[in-house]
Amino acid sequence: MSVGFQWPLTKKLYAVGRVDYSLLSNPSLQVTPRVTQAIAGLEYKGDCCWTARVVYQSYAIDPTQVNNAIFFQLELAGLGQLGQNAMGLLGSSISNYENITSPIPAVGKYQRYE
């Protein structure tokens, strides 16, 4: 069972998350119902052309162990991204996830000449 979300908290701050829960149970293999993956994070949309993200991920690697990771990312519109690929994690894990960074408008060939 999986539940994912992207929710605006304010005009600039968004919460994102996903929880995967396994209902499988097999006492002989030491498998019990549990959370197999959890993702929680915040995205902040800056004034003009930047976005910051911090995302926490916890996922099961076997019936008794989990791995934890924290992703930090600064996205500069039109220039690139610094940090781990939090966008890739969010885009692949949360259905209907939308990038909150405003697209840079296309300009004509001679539009910026003075």
C-alpha positions, 0 to 999 in steps of 0.5 A: 500500500502506498500514499504520496502527496505534494501539498502547499503550506504557503505560497512558497513552501510545499510539503512532499511525502510518500509512505510504502507499507507492506502488509505481508506477514511470514513468521518463519522468514521474520517478515512482518507488516511494516513501512518499507519506504518513507519519504518526507521533505520540504520545498521552498520556492524563492522569489525569482529563480531559485528553489531549495529542497530538503528530503529525508528517505528511509527504506528497507534493505532486508527484513531487519535493516533500513537505510536512511538518507538526506538529500539537499538541493538548490536549483537555480533556474536556467543554470542548474542544480547543486546537491543530490538529485532530490527532484529525481527521487520525488519525481519517481516516487510521488505520482503527479509530482510537479516541479514548483520552479517557474519555467524560464520564458523563451526569448526571441533571437533579438529580444534582449539586444538594446 
